[in-house]
Amino acid sequence: MSRTLECSATCAFGLEGVVARELEAIGVQGIRSENGSVTFQASAEELCQANLWLRTADRVWVVAGRFPAHSFEDLFSGVRGLPWPDLLPRQAAFPVEGMSHNSQLSSVPACQAVVKKAIVESLKARYPVERFPEDGPMFKVRVALVKDQATISLDSSGPGLHRRGYRKLTAEAPLRETLAAGLVLLSYYQPDRALYDPFCGSGTILIEAGWIALDRAPGLTRNFASEGWPWIGRSRWERARRQAESRHLRNRRLALLGSDADPRVLSLARYHVHAAGLGKVGVSLLRREVRDFAPDQEYAVMITNPPYGERQQDRPAARALAAELGRVTERLKTWSLYCLTSDSEFERAFGRKAIRKRKLYNGMLQCNYYQYPGPRPPQGFAAIPSVLPDEV
Ligand SMILES: C[S@@+](CC[C@H](N)C(=O)[O-])C[C@H]1O[C@@H](n2cnc3c(N)ncnc32)[C@H](O)[C@@H]1O
């Protein structure tokens, strides 16, 4: 299929602009940001690339159709009229999920059932069978009703795009990979600068920064639902993967430095760094209290996600940590500092007003990304690479 596909990339609220920038870099057309999603037009090749390369989106959908739906009859006939026999092979599995917002059709299970029935009817016109086995490629269908407008989409990603494949074990409050990548892309981090995370936990920010610096596609070693779609085709996917593989700068040396007070999360971070293939590029992980943070780099970037103190009783301790972070970073005049937290009193505790603030959602939690950008490094500046464990 070489026609243009109408697509949409869903993402966390606040990251739409970053997703749009990533899509621009891929070269797709008609990019439009909405709340929690970015719509665009793409060729089948670009759909593969969007899945392979988008670091900050949750999923990429192919829009099968949009139409007004005030009643179940409208929904049924709208879905029935879409070209399902061209989209779904006879063996396709097509579970239906749904959401409804500000619409007369408010029962999501009922809408899902109507959509399923309409697709079956449409397929029966092409395939003369009583029951569809649904044991073939996966085409998850989504019906989204917003202000009585139905959008019917197919999930081209499968498991969420945050599933990069390196996180096998979970720490207590790990940052989602997509949000961590967003924090890096919103910062001044560049591969020739050092990156510090003094509350690194399981290492997500460092790993996402490492992959960005090495131009490593986040989806390089995982699978996607649309690999099994006949009208996308395996060979397109293989080509997109080969191209991504050829961009990967495996031998670039970086300075990515993480520390944390908890030795258990540090061993997780070590495991994840190796699983992400970053064991030999320059990631250094140290057990260290934030009060002992004593870096030796100039023009470094700090991106961090300290404990938020979401529970009332934990707030004083979280504010004391923010104050400590403010104290240990005060003398770092050439640095750029970035901090994600849900604590609205962060700036007061930290001791400095942010130059920029951006509202971002960490799951359901509304946070602010406090930004203290510093000066640009001089021409030709290069950070001191981290010492690798086997060089000590
Ligand atoms: C919200 S978590 C960071 C999660 C991390 N971004 C990830 O993706 O896994 C906050 C981290 O701060 C660490 N921490 C708490 N108190 C600390 C202290 N006094 N000094 C250094 N780290 C501390 C915790 O061990 C925890 O790993």
The ligand as an SDF file (V2000), in Angstrom:
LIG
                    3D

 27 29  0  0  0  0  0  0  0  0999 V2000
   11.5670    9.4230   42.0680 C   0  0  0  0  0  0  0  0  0  0  0  0
   12.9280    8.3890   42.3270 S   0  0  0  0  0  0  0  0  0  0  0  0
   13.8600    8.5760   40.8460 C   0  0  0  0  0  0  0  0  0  0  0  0
   13.4430    7.5710   39.8330 C   0  0  0  0  0  0  0  0  0  0  0  0
   14.3250    7.5190   38.6250 C   0  0  0  0  0  0  0  0  0  0  0  0
   14.1920    8.7160   37.7980 N   0  0  0  0  0  0  0  0  0  0  0  0
   14.0330    6.2650   37.7920 C   0  0  0  0  0  0  0  0  0  0  0  0
   13.7020    6.3850   36.6220 O   0  0  0  0  0  0  0  0  0  0  0  0
   14.0940    5.1480   38.3390 O   0  0  0  0  0  0  0  0  0  0  0  0
   13.8740    9.2650   43.4950 C   0  0  0  0  0  0  0  0  0  0  0  0
   15.1710    8.6090   43.9190 C   0  0  0  0  0  0  0  0  0  0  0  0
   15.7990    9.4290   44.8920 O   0  0  0  0  0  0  0  0  0  0  0  0
   16.5750    8.5700   45.7160 C   0  0  0  0  0  0  0  0  0  0  0  0
   16.9070    9.2990   46.9750 N   0  0  0  0  0  0  0  0  0  0  0  0
   16.1030    9.5310   48.0190 C   0  0  0  0  0  0  0  0  0  0  0  0
   16.7860   10.2280   48.9830 N   0  0  0  0  0  0  0  0  0  0  0  0
   18.0210   10.4670   48.4910 C   0  0  0  0  0  0  0  0  0  0  0  0
   19.1760   11.1580   48.9710 C   0  0  0  0  0  0  0  0  0  0  0  0
   19.1770   11.7180   50.1870 N   0  0  0  0  0  0  0  0  0  0  0  0
   20.2770   11.2280   48.2090 N   0  0  0  0  0  0  0  0  0  0  0  0
   20.3020   10.6300   46.9870 C   0  0  0  0  0  0  0  0  0  0  0  0
   19.2420    9.9330   46.4680 N   0  0  0  0  0  0  0  0  0  0  0  0
   18.1250    9.8710   47.2160 C   0  0  0  0  0  0  0  0  0  0  0  0
   15.6990    7.3500   45.8960 C   0  0  0  0  0  0  0  0  0  0  0  0
   16.4920    6.2190   46.2590 O   0  0  0  0  0  0  0  0  0  0  0  0
   15.0470    7.2230   44.5290 C   0  0  0  0  0  0  0  0  0  0  0  0
   15.7370    6.2920   43.7440 O   0  0  0  0  0  0  0  0  0  0  0  0
  1  2  1  0
  2  3  1  0
  2 10  1  0
  3  4  1  0
  4  5  1  0
  5  6  1  0
  5  7  1  0
  7  8  2  0
  7  9  1  0
 10 11  1  0
 11 12  1  0
 11 26  1  0
 12 13  1  0
 13 14  1  0
 13 24  1  0
 14 15  1  0
 14 23  1  0
 15 16  2  0
 16 17  1  0
 17 18  1  0
 17 23  2  0
 18 19  1  0
 18 20  2  0
 20 21  1  0
 21 22  2  0
 22 23  1  0
 24 25  1  0
 24 26  1  0
 26 27  1  0
M  CHG  2   2   1   9  -1
M  END
$$$$
